[in-house]
Amino acid sequence: VLGVGSIVRSNYWDSEKHCLKDGDVIAQIDPIPYRGMLCSWKDKLKIALAEYEQISKEFERVQKLTVGHVISQKQMDITRAAYLSAQAKVDSARGHLLGAEYRLERCQLRAPFIGVIERIYATPGTLVLAGDPVVKLTMMNPMKVRIPVGRLLAQTIGVQNPIQIYPVGMTKPVGSR
């Protein structure tokens, strides 16, 4: 979990002088079990594809032999069932692989907008359930700031005479109007 005051998804600098870019990770769960599951399903897909390739060749061979009545219809039916089963195993492994990729991608919580982390609800090692708050992220863009100024200063501010705002610790203004 990023620290309080860290700015996410912007070109501003955080407290450690690191520029945080769009989509930066705010928090993440341990991805190791999900990587393991992904590798497992990749291997299962490779095996299923190899079996499918082998049974596919057998099925083609048996189809040709069935036409000439060299083998029985029963043998053809057994081979067809094995072929369809191998095809289903490939489809199943692909589906599980997609699910594993999806779960691995969801190990990271990314900021949906430009903002500043104001509060942390879950510290490293905390058990967080689906829907539990992790951080409080406050939107930074657009941001409205009201600054009380004296009447004389207020009269000098306008479209012809814009102001610049320099937040504490920054050498460049964050905006002007």
N, C-alpha and C positions, 0 to 999 in steps of 0.2 A: 504494500500500500504506500503510495506517495505521501510525503509529509504535508502537514497543515501549511497553507500558504503557497504550495506549489501551483504554478500556473500551467494549465494543460491546453493543448491544441491552439497554440498561438505562436507568435514570434517574440514573445516576451521572455526574459531570462528568469529562471527560478533562483532560489536562495543560494544554490551552489554554482551559479553562473553557467548553467547548462540551458541551452535553448531547447524548449520542448516543442515538438512538431505535431501536426495534425494526427489524430488517432493514437497518441501516446497511451501506453498502458498505465492505468490507475492502480490496478490490483490484479493478482493472478493466483490461481490455485496450483498446486503441484502438478505439473503436466506429465510426470514420469509414468504413472499408471496408464494414462491415456495414450502416451507414445508406445508403451508396451502393447496395448490393445491394437493400435494401428499397425504395428509391425506384425503382430500375430495374424491379423486379417489379410495383410499383404501376402504373407506366406501361404495362407489358406487359399487365397485366390490363385496364386501361382500353381499350387498343387491341383486345384480344381480345373484350371485351364489345361494343364498337362494331361489330366485324366480325360477331359473333354476331347482334346485333340486325338488322343489314342482311340477312344471309343467312336469318335466321328469317322476315323479311317476304317475301323471295323464295320461300322454301320454301312458305309458306302460299299465296302467289299461284299457284305452279306446281301445288300439290295441287288447287286449284280448277279449274285449266285441264286437268289430267289427267282429271278426272271427266267433263268434256265432250268428251274426246278432241281438244282443241284443240292440245295438244303431245304429243310422243311419250313413250313410257315411258322411252326412253333419256335424254331431257332431265330427266325426273323423277328417274331414278336418279343422274344427275350432280348435281342440286340437293340430293338427299337426302345424298349423300356429302359435299358441301360443308357442309351443315348439321351433320352429325355431326362433321366435322372441326373446325368452328368451336366446337361444344360442347366437344370434347375440349381445344381450345386454352384455353378459359375455365377448365375444370377443372384443367388443368396449371398455368396461371398462378396460380390460387388456391392450389394446393398449394405452388408455389415461394414464393409470398408468405408463407404460413404458416411455411415453413422459414426464410425470411429474418427474419421477426419473432422466431422462436424463437432464432436465432443472435444477433440483436441483444440480446435479453433476457439471454442467457448471457455477455455481455461483462462482467458484474459478478459478483463473488464477495461473497456476503452471509453474515453470521454466522448460523449455525443455532441459536445459543443465547446466553444472557447470558454474557459472558466478557471476558477481558483478553488482549490480544495480548502474548505473552511473547517470541516470537522471530520474526524475519522471514527467510525463506529466499530470497525473490525481491525484488530491489530494482527500482525503475523502470528499464525498458529491458532487463531480463533476459528471455531467451527461456525460456518456461515451456511444457512439453509437458503434455498431458492426464495427470492423475494425479500430477504433480510437486507437492511441498509448496510452499505459498506463505507461510503463516504458521503459527505454533503458537498456537492459541487455547485458553486454559484456562477451563473452566466456572466461573462465579461463583455460580450459583444452582441447586441448593443448594450451600452451601460450609460445610465444617466447619473450625473453627479450634480448635486446642488451645493453651491459654495456661497455662503453669505458674504457680500461685499458692500462696502460703503456706497452711498449715493454718488459721490464724485467719481469713484472708480467705475461704477456701473454705467455712467454716462459715456465713458471712453470705450466701452466694449460694444462692438457691432460688426456687421459684415465687412465694412471697410477696415476695421481694426480688430482682427481676430486675436484670441489669447492662446497661449500654449501652456499645457499642464505637464509638469515634471514630477512624477511620483518619487517618493523618497528612495534614494539609491540608484536612480536612473539618470543618465546624462542626456538622453534624448526625450523629447516630448512624446506622449502617447497619442495625441490628437489635437486638433485645433479647429476652432470655428468662431 
